[in-house]
Amino acid sequence: MMSALVLGAALAGTPVADPITVPTEMCRGYFFVPISLAGREGYPEDRVLWFLYDTGASTTYVDPDAIERVSGRSMDGLDRVNITGATAGPVNYNRLPARLTDLDHLSIALGREIDGILAYDGFDEYLVTLDYAAGQIRLETGRLPRPDGSRVFSTRGPDDRPWMEVEFPNRTRRMLIDSGAASAIFAVNDIERYPLTQPPRRVNAATRFNRIEYRDGSRIDGEVRLGPYALPSPQVEEVPETELIGGEVMQHFTWTFDFERERVRIERRSDTELVFPPEASLGLSFRPVAAGLHVEAVLDGAAEGIDLQAGDVITHWNGRPVRDRGCGEGETGEVIRMTRTRGGESVEVDVPVVVLVE
């Protein structure tokens, strides 16, 4: 049987008549929401937890160390908590169930502390608007009209998360709308079944238990349609699991989700072009570890002539500790200066950003 701990005291829900803005911080295309627990005598003064809002998540997670920090109580022997007496700006939570899981690896990978992941249904009583242009999450009561295939679409799929039809040149796929995949464009299964502008090549690698899972990418030869919108020749990456619409597509639109009625409204941003420039990256696969980022693999065509190899650990990124490099220090610019350790020796290396998919 699962164990649970209730934090704080329950607050009554507050209906929202007019749109309200939830306090939000954007970091590398992710929406971070501060959830504050009510102050109580004998508890730490700082009781704010930062949650990444993820439309692709079906469960809310919280780091046990973060809960211990705000509660002053040990989480040993527990695998879930019920967070109550909490607010996200003007929104009150009667009860927010969350599973306990270590999120240190995400904090290290992102370079920003992550206390929790807020599931898609985290604001299920409201219409939820993700406004990428303003970097805001807005909430309001009401309902979306029936899907019309132009602005409003059904999000029904194999589970309670939001899904949407995407028309490729030779097939139509129902894909997960995933704000938690901020750096992705489209993720598909069996990439070679799609018309491509060039043969797939290695663009990514992920650590799966005790093995490296390499992923190939390319561009679609032709337009991909998202409702009435034509996306010219976007990149696709092959994944063995869920096919999805990632943040690199989502950022071109404003998304309003109606969780209860399984609908979404999308509105085109006027300040961006629906184009996808060449895909550039460091061409490295990392696994977060306590000391920083462990280099799992170096992809072909990346880090050529650089003293960097699998097994190295990156401790600093442009002079800052990896875990604390902040939201402004991503894979930007032409070169990233890294401090890598190998055999107890630390050396600075300049790693070029390379184009993997033209």
Secondary structure as UniProt FT lines:
FT   STRAND          6..7
FT   STRAND          20..22
FT   STRAND          25..27
FT   TURN            28..29
FT   STRAND          30..37
FT   TURN            41..42
FT   STRAND          48..53
FT   TURN            55..56
FT   STRAND          61..62
FT   HELIX           64..71
FT   TURN            76..77
FT   STRAND          80..83
FT   STRAND          86..88
FT   TURN            89..90
FT   STRAND          91..93
FT   STRAND          96..100
FT   HELIX           104..110
FT   STRAND          116..118
FT   HELIX           120..123
FT   TURN            124..125
FT   STRAND          127..131
FT   TURN            132..135
FT   STRAND          136..140
FT   STRAND          152..154
FT   STRAND          163..168
FT   TURN            169..170
FT   STRAND          171..177
FT   TURN            179..180
FT   TURN            182..183
FT   STRAND          186..188
FT   HELIX           191..193
FT   STRAND          201..208
FT   TURN            209..210
FT   STRAND          211..220
FT   STRAND          223..226
FT   TURN            227..228
FT   STRAND          229..232
FT   STRAND          235..238
FT   STRAND          244..245
FT   HELIX           247..250
FT   TURN            251..252
FT   STRAND          253..258
FT   TURN            259..262
FT   STRAND          263..268
FT   STRAND          279..281
FT   STRAND          284..289
FT   TURN            290..291
FT   STRAND          292..298
FT   TURN            300..301
FT   TURN            304..305
FT   TURN            310..311
FT   STRAND          313..317
FT   TURN            318..319
FT   STRAND          320..321
FT   HELIX           322..324
FT   TURN            327..328
FT   STRAND          335..342
FT   TURN            343..344
FT   STRAND          345..352
FT   STRAND          354..357
//
